[in-house]
Amino acid sequence: MKFKSRSPPPIFLLGPVAQLDSASAFYASETAGGRGFESRRARQKGVAMRAIDIGERGIIELIARELEKDVEELLGIGDDVAAKLIGDSCVVFHTDCVTVESDLLPGMSYDQLGKKLVVANISDLAAKGAKPVGMLVSWGIPPDTETVVISEVARGINSATKEYGIRVLGGDTEFSNTFFLAGFCIGTIDRKCIVPRSGAKPGDIVATTGYFGHTALAFLALLNGYQIPEDVLEEVKKLVYAPQARLREGIAIAESGAASASIDCSDGLAWSLHEIARRSGVAIKITALPTHPIVEKLPKREELDVRNLVLYGGDEYELVYAIKEDRWEDALKAVESVGGSLVKIGCVESGEGVWLELEGSPPTPIEPIGWEHLTKRFKPLGRF
């Protein structure tokens, strides 16, 4: 069984002082100490922990402790997908949800919400290089939902599944207090090609399939009323309303054999880099920020730090890779052969953590912040 967090639109706080939100700080301190997510002190005092106290990733760890591990599963809980050998095939499984409250941005259509569900599921298969073969969708529908909304969401799901060469095979419907969609995607891959999160080695090149910062900018404008030029706003809305899964790129890189680790970065670039570093037991040094061109159009403002926009957004659905140094050209050719791109942003080193080392600047630690459901998340966009 596989559990994984995914990122709805975050809430940002403009301000000059960098800070970890309580959930991320808890994650960092508890994980570093090897104690898991349930506070030992709280247990000793008999204080009942709540879901909101430990956050989504804490809940994942809590559930995982209660489940017996499937010894035949290849990747382990916490990777982008679950994978099992069934006969001569390696079959991968992934599930992802969207809700109206978390995922329907102001101005976004229900058709686009349906498409986003498919993209969220396909993107994680793409990170492993798996080819999707079908999808199930379960619906939670409030009784007073207008039927036109249901039809529009279904059209969006159908349109997106056709784009990625699959169909919805079935699902389930239930009445619910909130409108939600739970997707379950199935795919296949040659076992020799599957790319885990945990395989990065010192000397590997760190690269992404695209650029970042546009989603954080869109969330600031749409959710917090941050004023940006109208032409920039229209461009970032188009990008965030209609994300694309990098399926062709993911399959091409996996088949090339050039990648040692990979991850879907819908939880944000910083968090995704930390996941690869933590699970691989290495350090990652970022020497070039993959800044989206639309972000470069912004006028300079004291309170707006482009580095934070790039690192702490989410919902980009790009893929992040550790590429074997001697196979870089192979990876580049594989991606370009399917019309994609690969952006070199850094390297893997011995050690731990993720560091930003731009030209002329000393190394600066990148905080392990990413979106978590159930907890308030604030990442200031002032000084780095």
C-alpha positions in Angstrom: 0.0 0.0 0.0 1.3 3.5 -0.8 0.6 6.7 0.9 1.9 10.0 -0.4 1.1 13.7 0.2 0.2 16.0 -2.6 0.0 19.8 -2.8 -3.1 21.9 -3.1 -2.6 25.7 -3.4 -0.6 26.9 -0.4 -1.1 30.1 1.6 1.8 32.5 1.8 2.7 35.2 4.2 4.6 38.2 3.0 7.3 39.2 5.5 11.0 39.6 6.0 11.8 36.8 8.4 12.3 33.2 7.2 10.5 30.7 9.4 9.5 27.0 9.4 5.8 26.3 10.0 5.1 24.2 13.0 4.4 21.0 11.1 7.6 21.2 9.0 9.7 22.0 12.1 8.1 19.1 13.9 8.8 16.8 10.9 12.5 18.0 10.7 13.2 17.6 14.4 11.3 14.4 15.0 12.7 12.7 11.9 16.2 13.8 12.7 15.9 12.2 16.1 14.6 9.0 14.7 11.5 9.2 16.9 8.8 9.3 14.3 6.0 11.9 14.4 4.3 11.2 17.7 5.8 13.3 20.4 7.3 11.2 23.2 6.8 14.1 25.7 3.1 14.3 24.8 2.7 10.5 25.3 4.4 10.7 28.6 2.1 13.5 29.8 -0.9 11.6 28.4 -1.8 14.4 26.0 -3.9 13.2 23.1 -2.3 14.2 19.8 -4.6 15.3 17.0 -4.3 15.0 13.3 -3.7 18.7 12.9 -0.8 18.5 15.5 1.2 16.1 13.3 0.2 17.1 9.8 -0.4 15.0 6.8 3.1 13.4 6.7 2.8 12.6 10.4 -0.5 10.8 9.6 1.2 8.8 6.9 3.9 7.7 9.3 1.3 6.9 11.9 -0.7 4.7 9.5 2.4 3.0 8.1 3.4 1.9 11.6 0.1 0.0 11.9 0.3 -1.7 8.5 2.2 -4.9 7.8 4.7 -4.4 5.0 4.3 -6.3 1.8 7.7 -7.9 1.4 7.1 -8.2 -2.4 6.5 -4.5 -2.9 9.6 -2.9 -4.5 9.7 0.7 -3.5 8.3 1.0 0.0 5.7 3.4 1.5 6.5 7.0 0.7 7.7 6.7 -2.9 5.7 8.1 -5.8 4.0 4.8 -6.5 3.7 1.3 -5.2 5.3 -1.4 -7.4 4.9 -5.2 -7.5 6.0 -8.0 -9.8 2.8 -9.8 -11.0 3.8 -12.7 -13.3 6.4 -11.3 -15.7 5.2 -7.7 -15.4 6.1 -5.0 -12.9 2.8 -3.3 -12.1 2.6 0.1 -10.4 -0.2 1.7 -8.5 -0.9 5.2 -7.5 -3.8 7.1 -5.9 -4.4 10.9 -5.5 -7.3 13.1 -4.5 -8.6 16.5 -5.3 -11.2 18.5 -3.4 -13.2 21.6 -4.2 -11.9 23.3 -1.0 -8.2 22.7 -1.7 -7.8 22.4 -5.4 -10.4 24.6 -7.1 -8.7 28.0 -7.5 -10.7 31.2 -8.0 -11.7 31.3 -11.6 -10.9 27.7 -12.3 -13.6 25.6 -14.0 -14.9 22.2 -12.8 -13.7 20.8 -16.1 -10.2 21.9 -15.2 -10.6 20.3 -11.7 -11.3 17.0 -13.4 -8.3 17.3 -15.6 -6.1 18.2 -12.6 -7.1 14.9 -10.9 -5.8 12.9 -13.9 -2.6 15.0 -14.1 -1.9 14.5 -10.4 -2.1 10.7 -10.8 -0.3 10.4 -14.1 2.6 12.7 -12.9 3.6 10.2 -10.2 3.6 7.3 -12.6 5.7 9.5 -14.9 8.3 10.0 -12.1 8.9 6.3 -12.1 8.8 5.9 -15.9 5.7 3.8 -15.9 3.2 3.6 -18.7 -0.4 4.1 -17.5 -3.0 1.5 -18.5 -6.2 2.6 -16.8 -7.8 4.6 -14.0 -10.5 4.3 -11.5 -12.3 7.3 -10.0 -14.3 7.5 -6.8 -16.6 10.5 -6.2 -17.7 12.1 -3.0 -20.7 14.2 -3.9 -22.8 16.5 -1.6 -26.5 15.9 -2.1 -27.2 19.4 -3.3 -24.5 19.4 -6.0 -25.9 20.6 -9.3 -25.8 17.9 -12.0 -24.1 20.3 -14.4 -21.1 20.3 -12.1 -20.9 16.5 -12.1 -21.1 16.5 -15.9 -18.4 19.1 -16.3 -16.0 17.3 -14.0 -16.6 14.1 -15.8 -15.8 15.8 -19.2 -12.6 17.1 -17.8 -11.6 13.7 -16.5 -12.4 12.1 -19.9 -10.5 14.7 -21.8 -7.4 14.3 -19.7 -7.4 10.5 -19.7 -7.6 10.5 -23.5 -4.7 12.9 -23.7 -2.5 10.4 -21.8 -3.8 7.3 -23.7 -6.0 5.7 -21.1 -9.7 5.5 -20.1 -11.6 5.5 -16.8 -12.4 1.8 -16.1 -14.8 2.3 -13.2 -15.0 3.7 -9.7 -17.5 4.5 -6.9 -19.8 7.2 -5.9 -20.9 8.2 -2.3 -22.7 11.1 -0.8 -20.3 13.3 1.1 -20.2 16.5 3.1 -17.6 17.8 0.7 -17.0 17.4 -3.1 -13.9 15.2 -3.6 -12.4 13.0 -6.3 -10.1 10.0 -5.6 -8.2 8.7 -8.5 -6.5 5.3 -8.7 -4.1 4.8 -11.6 -2.5 1.6 -12.8 0.6 1.3 -14.9 3.4 -1.1 -16.0 7.1 -0.9 -16.4 10.1 -3.1 -16.9 11.5 -3.8 -13.4 15.0 -2.8 -14.7 13.8 0.6 -15.7 11.9 1.8 -12.6 13.5 4.8 -10.9 13.2 5.1 -7.1 13.6 8.1 -4.9 16.4 6.5 -3.0 19.1 5.8 -5.6 21.0 9.2 -5.8 24.8 8.9 -5.6 27.6 11.5 -5.1 28.6 12.9 -8.5 25.1 12.6 -10.0 23.7 15.7 -11.8 20.4 17.1 -10.4 18.0 18.2 -13.1 14.3 19.0 -13.7 12.0 18.7 -16.6 10.9 22.4 -16.4 10.8 25.6 -14.5 9.3 26.8 -11.2 7.9 29.9 -9.5 4.9 30.5 -11.6 2.5 28.5 -9.4 3.6 30.3 -6.2 3.1 33.6 -8.0 -0.4 32.5 -9.1 -1.3 31.5 -5.5 -0.1 34.8 -4.1 -2.3 36.7 -6.6 -5.4 34.5 -6.5 -5.5 33.5 -2.8 -3.8 36.5 -1.1 -4.6 39.4 -3.4 -1.0 40.2 -4.1 -0.9 42.7 -6.9 1.0 41.7 -10.1 0.8 43.1 -13.6 -2.4 42.0 -15.4 -0.5 40.4 -18.3 1.6 38.3 -15.9 -1.5 37.3 -13.9 -3.2 36.1 -17.1 -0.2 34.0 -18.0 0.3 32.4 -14.6 -3.5 31.6 -14.4 -3.3 29.7 -17.7 -0.3 27.7 -16.4 -1.8 26.9 -13.0 -5.3 26.1 -14.3 -4.0 23.6 -16.8 -0.9 21.7 -15.5 0.7 19.0 -17.6 2.1 15.7 -16.5 5.6 15.0 -18.0 4.7 11.4 -19.0 6.7 11.2 -22.2 9.7 12.6 -20.5 9.4 10.2 -17.6 9.1 7.2 -19.8 12.0 8.3 -22.0 14.4 8.9 -19.1 13.5 5.6 -17.4 14.1 3.6 -20.6 17.4 5.3 -21.1 18.7 4.0 -17.8 20.4 7.3 -17.1 18.6 8.2 -13.9 19.5 7.0 -10.4 16.6 8.8 -8.6 13.5 10.7 -9.4 10.4 12.3 -7.8 7.3 14.2 -8.9 7.6 17.6 -7.4 4.0 18.6 -6.9 4.8 19.2 -3.2 7.3 21.9 -4.2 10.9 21.9 -5.4 12.5 22.3 -1.9 10.6 19.4 -0.4 11.2 17.1 -3.3 14.9 17.7 -3.2 14.9 16.9 0.5 13.0 13.7 -0.2 15.6 12.5 -2.6 18.5 13.6 -0.3 17.0 12.0 2.8 16.0 8.7 1.2 19.3 8.4 -0.7 21.5 9.4 2.3 23.2 12.2 0.4 23.4 16.0 0.2 22.2 18.0 -2.8 23.8 21.3 -3.9 21.7 23.6 -6.1 23.9 25.9 -8.2 21.2 27.3 -10.6 17.6 28.0 -9.9 15.1 26.8 -12.5 13.2 30.0 -12.6 10.2 30.2 -14.9 10.5 33.0 -17.5 7.2 34.5 -16.4 8.7 35.2 -13.0 11.5 37.1 -14.6 9.0 39.6 -15.9 8.1 40.8 -12.5 9.3 44.2 -11.4 11.8 44.0 -8.5 10.2 44.3 -5.1 11.8 44.3 -1.7 9.4 41.8 -0.2 9.4 39.4 -3.1 12.3 36.9 -3.2 12.4 34.9 -6.5 14.3 32.1 -4.7 11.3 31.5 -2.4 8.9 31.5 -5.3 10.9 28.9 -7.1 11.7 26.7 -4.1 8.5 26.8 -2.0 5.6 26.7 -4.5 4.0 23.4 -5.3 1.6 22.1 -8.0 4.2 22.4 -10.7 4.0 18.7 -11.7 7.6 18.7 -13.1 9.9 15.8 -12.4 13.2 16.1 -10.5 16.1 13.7 -11.3 19.5 12.6 -10.1 21.2 11.7 -13.4 24.3 9.6 -13.5 27.2 11.9 -14.5 28.4 9.8 -17.4 24.9 9.3 -18.7 23.9 13.0 -18.9 24.0 13.2 -22.7 21.9 10.0 -22.9 19.2 11.5 -20.6 19.3 14.8 -22.5 18.9 13.1 -25.9 16.1 10.8 -24.6 14.1 13.8 -23.3 14.6 15.9 -26.4 13.5 13.0 -28.6 10.0 13.3 -27.1 9.9 17.1 -27.3 10.9 17.7 -23.7 13.7 19.5 -21.9 16.1 18.8 -19.0 17.4 21.7 -16.9 20.6 21.1 -15.0 20.3 22.7 -11.5 23.0 21.2 -9.3 24.7 18.0 -8.1 24.7 15.3 -5.5 27.4 15.2 -2.9 28.3 13.3 0.2 26.7 14.5 3.4 23.1 15.5 4.2 20.6 18.3 3.5 19.9 20.5 0.6 22.0 23.6 -0.1 21.8 26.6 -2.3 25.2 27.8 -3.6 24.7 30.4 -6.3 27.8 32.0 -8.0 29.5 34.4 -5.6 27.4 33.4 -2.6 28.2 31.2 0.3 26.2 27.9 0.8 22.8 28.5 2.3 20.6 25.7 3.7 17.3 25.2 1.8 14.5 24.5 4.3 12.5 21.2 4.1 9.2 23.0 3.6 6.4 21.6 1.4 2.6 21.7 1.4 0.8 19.6 4.1 -2.9 19.2 4.4 -4.5 19.9 7.8 -1.8 22.4 8.9 -1.5 26.0 8.3 1.6 26.7 6.1 3.2 30.0 5.9 6.4 30.7 4.0 7.4 34.3 3.8 8.6 35.7 0.5 11.0 38.2 1.9 14.6 37.6 2.7 15.9 34.1 1.9 
